[in-house]
């Protein structure tokens, strides 16, 4: 991966983006794509959009959501310990012992998620996953008054775990679901910059996907695209105990995942496959028999309907603080999207 792109990815991953709150990752996205786009804009919902060839007759929307799962300050005990609620699909079994960052108006506040030590649990309690209501955050204060000096109800919380590169072009971080999608959108805009394209391209870093595909719904309504492609993460199945008959077969490093199914326009889906084959870009295939639960779903049913598709980056350990993806898969996803868009024109008919 080129040095500038890797530096952008690290900055993007380390920027906190709790769903429904201020999105520092959007600032990183806007700064990077401003070098390549004709226009960069942000709507009232928080979606950030990079525009190329905005007057093109065929409007193509790319969507990768920048928001991440997290927590929220829900109650402050008299003792100063903080009770919290989940934002999005947090895995409760992984919470005890995590270091977290509370994003308050007065700046970030480091804390630790605590629970009763295993030594003090009854045998039957040790077999059960601790519920969120049994956990708390310790920020090292003496009482409620001290806690309220630095945090308040409703403050968002993210896991304090950053981006690192592993062996074999793999990387680990919290929030690859789906800031790696935002990264691919930005890289696609970069690859298309300066090239003669027929389509108008709207590369959107969407918000609030983790709480209901909300950003894609509003941004797609505003853009009114003919084509909408979501870039998200998909389940890798190359780990011990994975049931490939249930989740499909996908491995890190073997290319982005393409899909066939109800959420995928068949003409657009085949266009992506043909482009990958002609450019010798590796890809993997999975079925999608119903709505995918990604921004592709929201785009597909916008206004009178959009030709939708989904490009997924294989991801191990989704919705944990240590998600793993392949940097090569992300690069190949951007290459595929750029090549596919180069071949698009207003003459294309996406009617099934």
C-alpha positions as YAML, in Angstrom:
chain: A
units: angstrom
residues:
- id: 1
  name: UNK
  ca: [0.00, 0.00, 0.00]
- id: 2
  name: UNK
  ca: [1.30, 3.46, -0.88]
- id: 3
  name: UNK
  ca: [2.70, 5.36, 2.09]
- id: 4
  name: UNK
  ca: [0.21, 8.25, 1.89]
- id: 5
  name: UNK
  ca: [-2.76, 5.88, 1.78]
- id: 6
  name: UNK
  ca: [-1.50, 3.89, 4.77]
- id: 7
  name: UNK
  ca: [-0.96, 7.08, 6.74]
- id: 8
  name: UNK
  ca: [-4.52, 8.18, 5.92]
- id: 9
  name: UNK
  ca: [-5.91, 4.79, 6.97]
- id: 10
  name: UNK
  ca: [-4.13, 4.90, 10.33]
- id: 11
  name: UNK
  ca: [-5.39, 8.42, 11.03]
- id: 12
  name: UNK
  ca: [-8.90, 7.41, 9.99]
- id: 13
  name: UNK
  ca: [-8.94, 4.31, 12.20]
- id: 14
  name: UNK
  ca: [-7.59, 6.13, 15.25]
- id: 15
  name: UNK
  ca: [-10.21, 8.89, 14.96]
- id: 16
  name: UNK
  ca: [-13.21, 8.12, 17.24]
- id: 17
  name: UNK
  ca: [-16.56, 7.90, 15.46]
- id: 18
  name: UNK
  ca: [-19.27, 6.72, 17.86]
- id: 19
  name: UNK
  ca: [-22.54, 6.30, 15.99]
- id: 20
  name: UNK
  ca: [-24.91, 9.23, 16.38]
- id: 21
  name: UNK
  ca: [-22.30, 11.69, 17.66]
- id: 22
  name: UNK
  ca: [-19.63, 14.02, 16.32]
- id: 23
  name: UNK
  ca: [-17.50, 12.16, 13.79]
- id: 24
  name: UNK
  ca: [-13.80, 13.13, 13.91]
- id: 25
  name: UNK
  ca: [-13.23, 10.47, 11.26]
- id: 26
  name: UNK
  ca: [-15.25, 12.63, 8.86]
- id: 27
  name: UNK
  ca: [-12.75, 15.45, 9.29]
- id: 28
  name: UNK
  ca: [-9.95, 13.05, 8.34]
- id: 29
  name: UNK
  ca: [-11.95, 11.84, 5.32]
- id: 30
  name: UNK
  ca: [-12.76, 15.34, 4.08]
- id: 31
  name: UNK
  ca: [-9.15, 16.50, 4.38]
- id: 32
  name: UNK
  ca: [-7.86, 13.53, 2.40]
- id: 33
  name: UNK
  ca: [-10.40, 13.52, -0.44]
- id: 34
  name: UNK
  ca: [-10.19, 17.30, -0.88]
- id: 35
  name: UNK
  ca: [-6.92, 16.68, -2.75]
- id: 36
  name: UNK
  ca: [-8.73, 14.68, -5.43]
- id: 37
  name: UNK
  ca: [-12.40, 15.69, -5.57]
- id: 38
  name: UNK
  ca: [-14.00, 18.57, -7.43]
- id: 39
  name: UNK
  ca: [-16.12, 19.30, -4.38]
- id: 40
  name: UNK
  ca: [-16.39, 18.07, -0.78]
- id: 41
  name: UNK
  ca: [-19.50, 18.75, 1.26]
- id: 42
  name: UNK
  ca: [-21.18, 17.71, 4.51]
- id: 43
  name: UNK
  ca: [-24.94, 17.58, 5.08]
- id: 44
  name: UNK
  ca: [-26.94, 18.33, 8.21]
- id: 45
  name: UNK
  ca: [-26.95, 14.63, 9.13]
- id: 46
  name: UNK
  ca: [-23.14, 14.50, 9.07]
- id: 47
  name: UNK
  ca: [-22.62, 12.55, 5.84]
- id: 48
  name: UNK
  ca: [-19.44, 13.71, 4.05]
- id: 49
  name: UNK
  ca: [-19.45, 13.53, 0.24]
- id: 50
  name: UNK
  ca: [-16.64, 13.85, -2.29]
- id: 51
  name: UNK
  ca: [-17.88, 14.71, -5.78]
- id: 52
  name: UNK
  ca: [-16.22, 14.00, -9.14]
- id: 53
  name: UNK
  ca: [-17.72, 15.15, -12.45]
- id: 54
  name: UNK
  ca: [-20.88, 16.28, -10.70]
- id: 55
  name: UNK
  ca: [-22.67, 17.15, -13.96]
- id: 56
  name: UNK
  ca: [-22.46, 13.62, -15.36]
- id: 57
  name: UNK
  ca: [-25.84, 12.23, -16.39]
- id: 58
  name: UNK
  ca: [-25.37, 8.84, -14.69]
- id: 59
  name: UNK
  ca: [-25.12, 9.38, -10.94]
- id: 60
  name: UNK
  ca: [-23.09, 6.78, -9.03]
- id: 61
  name: UNK
  ca: [-23.05, 6.78, -5.23]
- id: 62
  name: UNK
  ca: [-20.42, 4.94, -3.21]
- id: 63
  name: UNK
  ca: [-21.14, 4.52, 0.50]
- id: 64
  name: UNK
  ca: [-18.88, 3.39, 3.32]
- id: 65
  name: UNK
  ca: [-20.05, 4.18, 6.83]
- id: 66
  name: UNK
  ca: [-17.59, 5.81, 9.22]
- id: 67
  name: UNK
  ca: [-19.55, 5.30, 12.43]
- id: 68
  name: UNK
  ca: [-18.47, 2.62, 14.88]
- id: 69
  name: UNK
  ca: [-20.20, 0.75, 17.67]
- id: 70
  name: UNK
  ca: [-19.64, 2.11, 21.15]
- id: 71
  name: UNK
  ca: [-21.13, 2.92, 24.52]
- id: 72
  name: UNK
  ca: [-22.79, 5.88, 26.26]
- id: 73
  name: UNK
  ca: [-22.71, 7.27, 29.78]
- id: 74
  name: UNK
  ca: [-26.07, 6.29, 31.22]
- id: 75
  name: UNK
  ca: [-25.75, 6.91, 34.97]
- id: 76
  name: UNK
  ca: [-23.14, 8.14, 37.45]
- id: 77
  name: UNK
  ca: [-23.08, 6.36, 40.82]
- id: 78
  name: UNK
  ca: [-22.56, 8.29, 44.07]
- id: 79
  name: UNK
  ca: [-19.21, 6.52, 44.26]
- id: 80
  name: UNK
  ca: [-18.16, 8.00, 40.89]
- id: 81
  name: UNK
  ca: [-18.39, 4.75, 38.96]
- id: 82
  name: UNK
  ca: [-20.12, 5.13, 35.58]
- id: 83
  name: UNK
  ca: [-22.91, 2.93, 34.27]
- id: 84
  name: UNK
  ca: [-23.30, 2.74, 30.52]
- id: 85
  name: UNK
  ca: [-25.52, 1.61, 27.63]
- id: 86
  name: UNK
  ca: [-24.55, 0.16, 24.24]
- id: 87
  name: UNK
  ca: [-24.55, 2.08, 20.96]
- id: 88
  name: UNK
  ca: [-24.98, -0.59, 18.29]
- id: 89
  name: UNK
  ca: [-24.24, -4.29, 18.57]
- id: 90
  name: UNK
  ca: [-21.58, -4.54, 21.28]
- id: 91
  name: UNK
  ca: [-20.54, -8.06, 22.33]
- id: 92
  name: UNK
  ca: [-21.15, -8.03, 26.10]
- id: 93
  name: UNK
  ca: [-18.83, -10.97, 26.69]
- id: 94
  name: UNK
  ca: [-15.82, -8.91, 25.58]
- id: 95
  name: UNK
  ca: [-16.43, -5.80, 27.66]
- id: 96
  name: UNK
  ca: [-14.91, -6.59, 31.09]
- id: 97
  name: UNK
  ca: [-11.38, -5.28, 31.42]
- id: 98
  name: UNK
  ca: [-11.43, -3.12, 28.29]
- id: 99
  name: UNK
  ca: [-9.83, 0.30, 28.37]
- id: 100
  name: UNK
  ca: [-12.26, 2.87, 26.99]
- id: 101
  name: UNK
  ca: [-12.25, 6.55, 26.12]
- id: 102
  name: UNK
  ca: [-15.15, 8.77, 27.17]
- id: 103
  name: UNK
  ca: [-15.49, 11.67, 24.75]
- id: 104
  name: UNK
  ca: [-16.64, 14.58, 26.89]
- id: 105
  name: UNK
  ca: [-16.91, 18.27, 26.15]
- id: 106
  name: UNK
  ca: [-13.81, 18.80, 28.27]
- id: 107
  name: UNK
  ca: [-11.75, 16.29, 26.32]
- id: 108
  name: UNK
  ca: [-11.16, 12.54, 26.31]
- id: 109
  name: UNK
  ca: [-11.35, 10.70, 29.64]
- id: 110
  name: UNK
  ca: [-9.67, 7.31, 29.97]
- id: 111
  name: UNK
  ca: [-11.52, 4.59, 31.87]
- id: 112
  name: UNK
  ca: [-11.60, 0.85, 32.49]
- id: 113
  name: UNK
  ca: [-14.66, -1.40, 32.35]
- id: 114
  name: UNK
  ca: [-14.82, -3.21, 35.67]
- id: 115
  name: UNK
  ca: [-16.66, -6.22, 37.08]
- id: 116
  name: UNK
  ca: [-16.53, -8.38, 40.15]
- id: 117
  name: UNK
  ca: [-13.27, -10.44, 40.14]
- id: 118
  name: UNK
  ca: [-13.61, -14.09, 39.20]
- id: 119
  name: UNK
  ca: [-12.39, -15.08, 42.68]
- id: 120
  name: UNK
  ca: [-15.53, -13.53, 44.19]
- id: 121
  name: UNK
  ca: [-18.01, -15.07, 41.76]
- id: 122
  name: UNK
  ca: [-20.10, -18.08, 42.69]
- id: 123
  name: UNK
  ca: [-19.48, -21.18, 40.53]
- id: 124
  name: UNK
  ca: [-22.77, -20.70, 38.65]
- id: 125
  name: UNK
  ca: [-21.96, -17.01, 38.03]
- id: 126
  name: UNK
  ca: [-18.64, -17.89, 36.39]
- id: 127
  name: UNK
  ca: [-20.50, -19.75, 33.64]
- id: 128
  name: UNK
  ca: [-22.57, -16.71, 32.65]
- id: 129
  name: UNK
  ca: [-21.67, -13.70, 30.53]
- id: 130
  name: UNK
  ca: [-21.80, -10.52, 32.58]
- id: 131
  name: UNK
  ca: [-24.64, -8.27, 31.45]
- id: 132
  name: UNK
  ca: [-24.01, -4.58, 30.84]
- id: 133
  name: UNK
  ca: [-26.01, -3.73, 33.96]
- id: 134
  name: UNK
  ca: [-23.45, -5.71, 35.99]
- id: 135
  name: UNK
  ca: [-20.52, -3.68, 34.64]
- id: 136
  name: UNK
  ca: [-19.24, -0.18, 35.25]
- id: 137
  name: UNK
  ca: [-16.51, 2.21, 34.10]
- id: 138
  name: UNK
  ca: [-13.81, 3.30, 36.55]
- id: 139
  name: UNK
  ca: [-12.22, 6.66, 35.68]
- id: 140
  name: UNK
  ca: [-10.26, 6.93, 38.92]
- id: 141
  name: UNK
  ca: [-12.37, 9.51, 40.79]
- id: 142
  name: UNK
  ca: [-13.52, 9.52, 44.41]
- id: 143
  name: UNK
  ca: [-17.21, 10.34, 44.04]
- id: 144
  name: UNK
  ca: [-20.04, 11.52, 41.79]
- id: 145
  name: UNK
  ca: [-19.11, 15.18, 42.16]
- id: 146
  name: UNK
  ca: [-15.59, 14.50, 40.89]
- id: 147
  name: UNK
  ca: [-16.90, 12.40, 38.01]
- id: 148
  name: UNK
  ca: [-19.34, 15.12, 36.93]
- id: 149
  name: UNK
  ca: [-16.45, 17.57, 36.62]
- id: 150
  name: UNK
  ca: [-15.20, 15.66, 33.57]
- id: 151
  name: UNK
  ca: [-18.12, 13.60, 32.18]
- id: 152
  name: UNK
  ca: [-21.87, 13.95, 31.85]
- id: 153
  name: UNK
  ca: [-24.86, 11.86, 30.91]
- id: 154
  name: UNK
  ca: [-24.98, 11.04, 27.20]
- id: 155
  name: UNK
  ca: [-21.24, 11.26, 26.59]
- id: 156
  name: UNK
  ca: [-20.21, 8.71, 23.93]
- id: 157
  name: UNK
  ca: [-17.57, 6.08, 24.65]
- id: 158
  name: UNK
  ca: [-15.26, 4.12, 22.35]
- id: 159
  name: UNK
  ca: [-12.81, 1.30, 23.02]
- id: 160
  name: UNK
  ca: [-9.27, 2.60, 23.44]
- id: 161
  name: UNK
  ca: [-7.58, 0.40, 20.82]
- id: 162
  name: UNK
  ca: [-5.80, 1.74, 17.74]
- id: 163
  name: UNK
  ca: [-4.53, 0.66, 14.33]
- id: 164
  name: UNK
  ca: [-1.57, -1.72, 13.96]
- id: 165
  name: UNK
  ca: [-0.12, -3.59, 10.99]
- id: 166
  name: UNK
  ca: [0.40, -7.34, 11.42]
- id: 167
  name: UNK
  ca: [2.27, -9.75, 9.19]
- id: 168
  name: UNK
  ca: [1.25, -10.59, 5.65]
- id: 169
  name: UNK
  ca: [-0.38, -7.24, 4.82]
- id: 170
  name: UNK
  ca: [-2.99, -7.75, 7.55]
- id: 171
  name: UNK
  ca: [-4.03, -4.99, 9.93]
- id: 172
  name: UNK
  ca: [-5.87, -4.93, 13.26]
- id: 173
  name: UNK
  ca: [-8.01, -2.21, 14.79]
- id: 174
  name: UNK
  ca: [-11.34, -1.48, 16.36]
- id: 175
  name: UNK
  ca: [-13.87, -0.05, 13.91]
- id: 176
  name: UNK
  ca: [-12.81, -1.66, 10.63]
- id: 177
  name: UNK
  ca: [-16.59, -2.10, 10.49]
- id: 178
  name: UNK
  ca: [-16.77, 0.10, 8.58]
- id: 179
  name: UNK
  ca: [-14.05, 2.70, 8.41]
- id: 180
  name: UNK
  ca: [-12.27, 0.37, 6.00]
- id: 181
  name: UNK
  ca: [-15.27, 1.01, 3.73]
- id: 182
  name: UNK
  ca: [-14.80, 4.75, 4.12]
- id: 183
  name: UNK
  ca: [-11.14, 4.22, 3.22]
- id: 184
  name: UNK
  ca: [-12.07, 2.32, 0.04]
- id: 185
  name: UNK
  ca: [-14.47, 5.11, -0.98]
- id: 186
  name: UNK
  ca: [-11.69, 7.67, -0.58]
- id: 187
  name: UNK
  ca: [-9.18, 5.55, -2.47]
- id: 188
  name: UNK
  ca: [-11.66, 5.04, -5.31]
- id: 189
  name: UNK
  ca: [-12.07, 8.80, -5.59]
- id: 190
  name: UNK
  ca: [-8.27, 9.13, -5.66]
- id: 191
  name: UNK
  ca: [-7.91, 6.53, -8.42]
- id: 192
  name: UNK
  ca: [-10.59, 8.22, -10.53]
- id: 193
  name: UNK
  ca: [-9.20, 11.71, -10.02]
- id: 194
  name: UNK
  ca: [-7.88, 13.22, -13.22]
- id: 195
  name: UNK
  ca: [-9.39, 10.50, -15.41]
- id: 196
  name: UNK
  ca: [-12.07, 11.12, -17.98]
- id: 197
  name: UNK
  ca: [-15.24, 9.52, -16.65]
- id: 198
  name: UNK
  ca: [-18.78, 9.76, -17.95]
- id: 199
  name: UNK
  ca: [-20.54, 9.20, -14.63]
- id: 200
  name: UNK
  ca: [-20.98, 11.66, -11.81]
- id: 201
  name: UNK
  ca: [-19.40, 10.05, -8.76]
- id: 202
  name: UNK
  ca: [-20.50, 10.77, -5.21]
- id: 203
  name: UNK
  ca: [-18.19, 9.12, -2.68]
- id: 204
  name: UNK
  ca: [-20.00, 9.25, 0.64]
- id: 205
  name: UNK
  ca: [-18.69, 8.55, 4.11]
- id: 206
  name: UNK
  ca: [-22.05, 7.85, 5.74]
- id: 207
  name: UNK
  ca: [-23.11, 8.09, 9.37]
- id: 208
  name: UNK
  ca: [-25.39, 6.15, 11.72]
- id: 209
  name: UNK
  ca: [-25.32, 2.86, 9.82]
- id: 210
  name: UNK
  ca: [-24.88, 0.93, 13.06]
- id: 211
  name: UNK
  ca: [-28.18, 2.25, 14.41]
- id: 212
  name: UNK
  ca: [-30.34, 1.78, 11.33]
- id: 213
  name: UNK
  ca: [-28.71, 2.71, 7.97]
- id: 214
  name: UNK
  ca: [-29.78, 6.28, 8.63]
- id: 215
  name: UNK
  ca: [-26.99, 8.20, 6.91]
- id: 216
  name: UNK
  ca: [-27.26, 6.21, 3.68]
- id: 217
  name: UNK
  ca: [-30.99, 6.82, 3.62]
- id: 218
  name: UNK
  ca: [-30.71, 10.59, 3.86]
- id: 219
  name: UNK
  ca: [-27.65, 11.02, 1.62]
- id: 220
  name: UNK
  ca: [-29.11, 8.77, -1.08]
- id: 221
  name: UNK
  ca: [-32.33, 10.77, -1.03]
- id: 222
  name: UNK
  ca: [-30.33, 13.95, -1.58]
- id: 223
  name: UNK
  ca: [-28.06, 12.56, -4.30]
- id: 224
  name: UNK
  ca: [-30.82, 10.58, -6.05]
- id: 225
  name: UNK
  ca: [-28.34, 8.11, -7.62]
- id: 226
  name: UNK
  ca: [-28.99, 5.70, -10.47]
- id: 227
  name: UNK
  ca: [-26.35, 3.34, -9.06]
- id: 228
  name: UNK
  ca: [-25.52, 2.81, -5.40]
- id: 229
  name: UNK
  ca: [-22.65, 0.62, -4.20]
- id: 230
  name: UNK
  ca: [-22.01, 0.03, -0.52]
- id: 231
  name: UNK
  ca: [-18.56, -0.89, 0.69]
- id: 232
  name: UNK
  ca: [-18.73, -2.71, 4.00]
- id: 233
  name: UNK
  ca: [-17.13, -5.62, 5.79]
- id: 234
  name: UNK
  ca: [-18.16, -9.25, 5.37]
- id: 235
  name: UNK
  ca: [-17.62, -12.34, 7.48]
- id: 236
  name: UNK
  ca: [-14.34, -14.09, 6.84]
- id: 237
  name: UNK
  ca: [-14.56, -17.83, 7.32]
- id: 238
  name: UNK
  ca: [-10.84, -18.62, 7.55]
- id: 239
  name: UNK
  ca: [-10.70, -19.10, 11.32]
- id: 240
  name: UNK
  ca: [-11.10, -22.21, 13.52]
- id: 241
  name: UNK
  ca: [-14.68, -23.42, 13.85]
- id: 242
  name: UNK
  ca: [-16.18, -21.23, 11.12]
- id: 243
  name: UNK
  ca: [-19.27, -22.77, 9.53]
- id: 244
  name: UNK
  ca: [-18.83, -22.04, 5.83]
- id: 245
  name: UNK
  ca: [-22.20, -23.63, 5.05]
- id: 246
  name: UNK
  ca: [-23.83, -20.87, 7.09]
- id: 247
  name: UNK
  ca: [-21.78, -17.74, 6.45]
- id: 248
  name: UNK
  ca: [-20.22, -18.59, 3.09]
- id: 249
  name: UNK
  ca: [-16.58, -18.97, 2.19]
- id: 250
  name: UNK
  ca: [-14.22, -15.98, 2.31]
- id: 251
  name: UNK
  ca: [-10.57, -15.61, 3.26]
- id: 252
  name: UNK
  ca: [-8.43, -12.61, 4.04]
- id: 253
  name: UNK
  ca: [-6.13, -11.66, 1.19]
- id: 254
  name: UNK
  ca: [-8.09, -13.37, -1.59]
- id: 255
  name: UNK
  ca: [-9.90, -10.25, -2.73]
- id: 256
  name: UNK
  ca: [-13.08, -8.33, -1.89]
- id: 257
  name: UNK
  ca: [-16.38, -10.19, -1.66]
- id: 258
  name: UNK
  ca: [-19.03, -9.65, -4.33]
- id: 259
  name: UNK
  ca: [-22.61, -10.78, -3.86]
- id: 260
  name: UNK
  ca: [-25.61, -12.18, -5.69]
- id: 261
  name: UNK
  ca: [-29.12, -11.90, -4.29]
- id: 262
  name: UNK
  ca: [-32.14, -9.79, -3.54]
- id: 263
  name: UNK
  ca: [-30.20, -6.67, -2.51]
- id: 264
  name: UNK
  ca: [-28.01, -6.76, -5.61]
- id: 265
  name: UNK
  ca: [-29.06, -5.45, -9.01]
- id: 266
  name: UNK
  ca: [-28.19, -8.33, -11.38]
- id: 267
  name: UNK
  ca: [-26.91, -6.08, -14.18]
- id: 268
  name: UNK
  ca: [-24.69, -4.11, -11.82]
- id: 269
  name: UNK
  ca: [-23.56, -7.25, -10.05]
- id: 270
  name: UNK
  ca: [-22.49, -8.85, -13.32]
- id: 271
  name: UNK
  ca: [-20.76, -5.64, -14.36]
- id: 272
  name: UNK
  ca: [-18.58, -5.82, -11.24]
- id: 273
  name: UNK
  ca: [-17.75, -9.49, -11.88]
- id: 274
  name: UNK
  ca: [-16.84, -8.88, -15.54]
- id: 275
  name: UNK
  ca: [-14.69, -5.90, -14.58]
- id: 276
  name: UNK
  ca: [-12.82, -7.94, -11.97]
- id: 277
  name: UNK
  ca: [-12.16, -10.70, -14.49]
- id: 278
  name: UNK
  ca: [-11.04, -8.36, -17.26]
- id: 279
  name: UNK
  ca: [-8.66, -6.46, -14.96]
- id: 280
  name: UNK
  ca: [-7.48, -9.67, -13.24]
- id: 281
  name: UNK
  ca: [-8.57, -8.32, -9.85]
- id: 282
  name: UNK
  ca: [-9.11, -11.15, -7.33]
- id: 283
  name: UNK
  ca: [-12.58, -11.42, -5.85]
- id: 284
  name: UNK
  ca: [-14.72, -13.85, -3.85]
- id: 285
  name: UNK
  ca: [-18.42, -14.55, -4.13]
- id: 286
  name: UNK
  ca: [-21.15, -14.96, -1.52]
- id: 287
  name: UNK
  ca: [-24.93, -15.24, -1.70]
- id: 288
  name: UNK
  ca: [-27.28, -12.58, -0.30]
- id: 289
  name: UNK
  ca: [-30.80, -14.04, -0.21]
- id: 290
  name: UNK
  ca: [-32.32, -11.08, 1.62]
- id: 291
  name: UNK
  ca: [-31.61, -7.47, 2.59]
- id: 292
  name: UNK
  ca: [-27.93, -7.34, 3.46]
- id: 293
  name: UNK
  ca: [-28.19, -5.09, 6.51]
- id: 294
  name: UNK
  ca: [-25.75, -2.64, 4.90]
- id: 295
  name: UNK
  ca: [-26.05, 0.77, 3.26]
- id: 296
  name: UNK
  ca: [-26.82, -1.12, 0.02]
- id: 297
  name: UNK
  ca: [-30.22, -1.94, 1.49]
- id: 298
  name: UNK
  ca: [-31.06, 1.71, 2.21]
- id: 299
  name: UNK
  ca: [-29.85, 2.87, -1.21]
- id: 300
  name: UNK
  ca: [-31.76, 0.18, -3.11]
- id: 301
  name: UNK
  ca: [-35.15, 1.37, -1.84]
- id: 302
  name: UNK
  ca: [-34.49, 5.11, -2.12]
- id: 303
  name: UNK
  ca: [-37.15, 7.09, -4.02]
- id: 304
  name: UNK
  ca: [-38.24, 4.99, -7.04]
- id: 305
  name: UNK
  ca: [-35.41, 2.49, -6.57]
- id: 306
  name: UNK
  ca: [-31.66, 2.35, -7.19]
- id: 307
  name: UNK
  ca: [-29.48, -0.27, -8.89]
- id: 308
  name: UNK
  ca: [-27.59, -1.42, -5.79]
- id: 309
  name: UNK
  ca: [-24.58, -3.60, -5.10]
- id: 310
  name: UNK
  ca: [-22.34, -4.50, -2.19]
- id: 311
  name: UNK
  ca: [-18.58, -4.91, -2.10]
- id: 312
  name: UNK
  ca: [-17.37, -6.40, 1.18]
- id: 313
  name: UNK
  ca: [-13.93, -6.53, 2.77]
- id: 314
  name: UNK
  ca: [-13.43, -9.90, 4.55]
- id: 315
  name: UNK
  ca: [-13.20, -9.27, 8.29]
- id: 316
  name: UNK
  ca: [-12.21, -11.52, 11.18]
- id: 317
  name: UNK
  ca: [-13.59, -10.87, 14.68]
- id: 318
  name: UNK
  ca: [-16.27, -8.37, 13.61]
- id: 319
  name: UNK
  ca: [-17.64, -6.08, 16.33]
- id: 320
  name: UNK
  ca: [-14.70, -6.66, 18.64]
- id: 321
  name: UNK
  ca: [-11.89, -4.29, 19.56]
- id: 322
  name: UNK
  ca: [-9.48, -6.32, 17.39]
- id: 323
  name: UNK
  ca: [-10.98, -6.71, 13.93]
- id: 324
  name: UNK
  ca: [-8.54, -7.94, 11.27]
- id: 325
  name: UNK
  ca: [-8.64, -7.19, 7.53]
- id: 326
  name: UNK
  ca: [-6.25, -7.47, 4.60]
- id: 327
  name: UNK
  ca: [-4.81, -4.24, 3.23]
- id: 328
  name: UNK
  ca: [-4.58, -5.92, -0.18]
- id: 329
  name: UNK
  ca: [-8.32, -6.65, -0.14]
- id: 330
  name: UNK
  ca: [-9.02, -2.96, 0.50]
- id: 331
  name: UNK
  ca: [-6.68, -1.91, -2.31]
- id: 332
  name: UNK
  ca: [-8.27, -4.38, -4.73]
- id: 333
  name: UNK
  ca: [-11.76, -3.20, -3.79]
- id: 334
  name: UNK
  ca: [-10.81, 0.38, -4.73]
- id: 335
  name: UNK
  ca: [-9.19, -0.80, -7.97]
- id: 336
  name: UNK
  ca: [-12.32, -2.78, -8.88]
- id: 337
  name: UNK
  ca: [-14.71, 0.09, -8.16]
- id: 338
  name: UNK
  ca: [-12.63, 2.61, -10.07]
- id: 339
  name: UNK
  ca: [-12.38, 0.30, -13.09]
- id: 340
  name: UNK
  ca: [-16.11, -0.48, -12.99]
- id: 341
  name: UNK
  ca: [-17.04, 3.21, -12.86]
- id: 342
  name: UNK
  ca: [-14.68, 4.05, -15.74]
- id: 343
  name: UNK
  ca: [-16.72, 1.69, -17.92]
- id: 344
  name: UNK
  ca: [-20.10, 3.19, -16.96]
- id: 345
  name: UNK
  ca: [-22.12, 5.61, -19.08]
- id: 346
  name: UNK
  ca: [-25.65, 6.97, -19.22]
- id: 347
  name: UNK
  ca: [-26.42, 4.39, -21.93]
- id: 348
  name: UNK
  ca: [-26.26, 1.52, -19.44]
- id: 349
  name: UNK
  ca: [-29.62, -0.03, -18.67]
- id: 350
  name: UNK
  ca: [-29.81, -1.55, -15.18]
- id: 351
  name: UNK
  ca: [-33.33, -2.90, -15.62]
- id: 352
  name: UNK
  ca: [-33.24, -6.62, -14.64]
...
